[in-house]
Amino acid sequence: MNPIVTPSNPPGSPIRSEIDLDASGKHAGYLRLPHSVHRSAYGWLPIPIASIRNGTGPVVLIMAGNHGDEYEGQILVSALIREIEAAHITGQLILLPTANAPAAEAGLRTSPIDGGNLNRAFPGDPQGSPTQVIAHYIEHVLLARADYLVDLHSGGSSLLYRGNNMLAIDPRDDEEKQRLTAALRAFGLPNAYLHAENPVHAATAARRQRALSITTELGGGGTVDAALLREARQGLLHFLGAIGVLSGPLVPAAPPATTRFLRVAGARHYVYAYDNGLYEPLVELGERVVAGQPAARIHFPDTPLKEPVTCHFQSDGEVVCKRVPALVKRGDCLFHLAEEVRT
């Protein structure tokens, strides 16, 4: 099969889609990214994609596997592709269950092909590495069509978040604040963190393409928690119903929780290791801490008489995320905090 050039296959990108994003109904296939290697001279990398389209309404890009070791979203998006039919839709869902497919296949945060971190690769480059090409296609083809982005992340292999959380870029004006606040409340996960924009993130790519973005952080630790997955599913389906793209029996009657709003205020809310060793956390997720409070000790078993080094918090706040592996190197993130805000 040789897909023709359609709006799904713009001439500026080497990626070719097996499905026509303009077609009504439910369609699934692959984005083909040419990839010539020793074992496959004329090969391509398969990036799974589905489109469910019916009539006129909002267009929502739902993406998981931006980081390949974040499994919760991959399971959730795969289930939605199977369960949602075109009759349930007014508008369009575009679904990427494993956006950085090489990373997801390897169970790694970054691509084993080029080392690329997809959520640090936007706006991408159609002539660049595979990760840069994927980022370019997502921003300039998929997000260019979208009114909303839902980017499903979790803590992955190295981090664990407290429960289910949402992230969003600080709104630029009152109108955007009202839209964003309503969207986050409709999704209804327990916590929503506002943060400054980062130009290489998918959320900022969505903003450049005039789409409203919600990012999630669903647990993590390299595992999948069944209760958190159910809560995230309820929130996502309720959000899709609230914006009018989904109807029918799959839409829950209410969001899963009343959302608290918090802010992540840059460097002062993070604790990093400055030594190589084994880290011992001194606080638990959900604790409130104050500036100067001990956060962790780093131990040095290879130097038995060496005293451990204590790391301290730089700011007051609530512990919302912590490192999972005890083995650390200088520069590894141990904790991050957030502080509650009024909306």
Helices and strands as residue ranges (DSSP letters): E 16-17, E 25-34, E 44-54, E 59-64, H 71-83, G 86-88, E 91-96, H 101-106, G 118-120, H 130-137, I 138-142, G 143-145, E 148-153, E 159-169, H 174-187, E 191-195, H 202-208, E 212-220, H 226-242, E 260-263, G 266-269, E 270-272, E 277-281, E 288-289, E 294-299, E 309-312, E 317-323, E 327-328, E 333-340
